[in-house]
Amino acid sequence: MTLEELTNYLQARGKASEVNEVLSKLGFSPDFVVTNVISAPGSVTVSHIAMLWQGMPNKHDRKRTRQLFDALTEVGLLEPKGDEETWILTTPTPS
């Protein structure tokens, strides 16, 4: 998914400003999310994404990464695997 596709996906669901606000509050750029989270093959983990984002993440960085994953889950882009660490990428349905 490209940044433009993500933007279109969020706009079609009326969630663009809400998700962008969450990204800004947490400190994630949309480019980082597209490149490292949404475009990752298969599944993503809190630890891996926090490491890519902050280098040596602390518990607060991991918490913010989980909050990012929760926000992406709410809009149908991720699905929790059930272990609080791993999320599965979903295939968004076209609007």
C-alpha positions as a Python dict, from the first residue, in 0.01 Angstrom:
ca = {
    (1, 'M'): (0, 0, 0),
    (2, 'T'): (130, 343, -90),
    (3, 'L'): (82, 661, 110),
    (4, 'E'): (-177, 776, -143),
    (5, 'E'): (-365, 445, -114),
    (6, 'L'): (-359, 470, 265),
    (7, 'T'): (-491, 826, 251),
    (8, 'N'): (-768, 725, 10),
    (9, 'Y'): (-855, 422, 225),
    (10, 'L'): (-883, 636, 540),
    (11, 'Q'): (-1076, 913, 364),
    (12, 'A'): (-1326, 662, 225),
    (13, 'R'): (-1397, 552, 582),
    (14, 'G'): (-1410, 905, 723),
    (15, 'K'): (-1107, 831, 944),
    (16, 'A'): (-826, 1027, 777),
    (17, 'S'): (-809, 1316, 1022),
    (18, 'E'): (-861, 1087, 1321),
    (19, 'V'): (-579, 851, 1223),
    (20, 'N'): (-347, 1136, 1124),
    (21, 'E'): (-410, 1295, 1464),
    (22, 'V'): (-319, 967, 1639),
    (23, 'L'): (-1, 932, 1430),
    (24, 'S'): (100, 1287, 1512),
    (25, 'K'): (24, 1246, 1884),
    (26, 'L'): (225, 922, 1901),
    (27, 'G'): (513, 1056, 1690),
    (28, 'F'): (481, 832, 1384),
    (29, 'S'): (501, 970, 1032),
    (30, 'P'): (258, 837, 772),
    (31, 'D'): (559, 744, 554),
    (32, 'F'): (707, 532, 835),
    (33, 'V'): (374, 357, 888),
    (34, 'V'): (330, 279, 519),
    (35, 'T'): (687, 163, 470),
    (36, 'N'): (738, -38, 788),
    (37, 'V'): (394, -144, 908),
    (38, 'I'): (139, -153, 627),
    (39, 'S'): (379, -279, 360),
    (40, 'A'): (547, -542, 576),
    (41, 'P'): (494, -896, 450),
    (42, 'G'): (275, -1111, 676),
    (43, 'S'): (273, -998, 1035),
    (44, 'V'): (429, -720, 1239),
    (45, 'T'): (543, -716, 1600),
    (46, 'V'): (552, -438, 1854),
    (47, 'S'): (919, -503, 1928),
    (48, 'H'): (1030, -496, 1565),
    (49, 'I'): (841, -179, 1473),
    (50, 'A'): (946, -2, 1794),
    (51, 'M'): (1309, -97, 1718),
    (52, 'L'): (1285, 40, 1363),
    (53, 'W'): (1122, 356, 1495),
    (54, 'Q'): (1338, 434, 1800),
    (55, 'G'): (1648, 214, 1778),
    (56, 'M'): (1651, 107, 2141),
    (57, 'P'): (1287, 141, 2246),
    (58, 'N'): (1182, 174, 2606),
    (59, 'K'): (849, 63, 2753),
    (60, 'H'): (688, 394, 2654),
    (61, 'D'): (794, 351, 2289),
    (62, 'R'): (650, -1, 2286),
    (63, 'K'): (328, 129, 2442),
    (64, 'R'): (297, 395, 2171),
    (65, 'T'): (364, 129, 1907),
    (66, 'R'): (79, -81, 2051),
    (67, 'Q'): (-144, 227, 2039),
    (68, 'L'): (-51, 270, 1672),
    (69, 'F'): (-141, -94, 1606),
    (70, 'D'): (-473, -46, 1789),
    (71, 'A'): (-555, 257, 1572),
    (72, 'L'): (-473, 63, 1255),
    (73, 'T'): (-684, -226, 1382),
    (74, 'E'): (-982, 6, 1430),
    (75, 'V'): (-969, 103, 1061),
    (76, 'G'): (-929, -255, 940),
    (77, 'L'): (-562, -258, 844),
    (78, 'L'): (-430, -486, 1120),
    (79, 'E'): (-571, -769, 1325),
    (80, 'P'): (-427, -877, 1661),
    (81, 'K'): (-290, -1228, 1664),
    (82, 'G'): (-372, -1270, 2032),
    (83, 'D'): (-36, -1247, 2206),
    (84, 'E'): (-18, -865, 2261),
    (85, 'E'): (301, -860, 2051),
    (86, 'T'): (198, -969, 1702),
    (87, 'W'): (-51, -823, 1458),
    (88, 'I'): (-149, -963, 1118),
    (89, 'L'): (-187, -741, 817),
    (90, 'T'): (-533, -755, 669),
    (91, 'T'): (-630, -701, 309),
    (92, 'P'): (-840, -388, 314),
    (93, 'T'): (-1168, -410, 129),
    (94, 'P'): (-1219, -146, -137),
    (95, 'S'): (-1480, 115, -61),
}
